[in-house]
Amino acid sequence: MNGEVIVDGDIREACQGHNVAPDGSDNNPYTVDHRNHPGMFNKTGHIGFLGHGAGLKFRNVRVLDLTKTPKGKKK
C-alpha cells in the first residue's frame, strides 16, 4: 500500500501443496482453517476484492491477463 509491501507469501508453500486433505477427509491439517479448498490452485476463475468492514475503496486497479502470450514468444 502506498509503495509498501503488505503481504508477501506463497500459498503453495503455506499449505504445503495440499488444497485437500491427503486422506480424503474434511479435516485438512495443511490449511490454516483446516478445511478443504479444492479450487485453490485453479488456473482460471474470478477475482474478488474483499475487506473487513465498511469503507473499502480501490483506485487504479489493473489486471494482467497471464494467459496471453507476449508478441514474438511461443508457448
HELIX and SHEET records of a PDB file:
HELIX    1   1 ILE A   11  ALA A   14  1                                   4    
END                                                                             
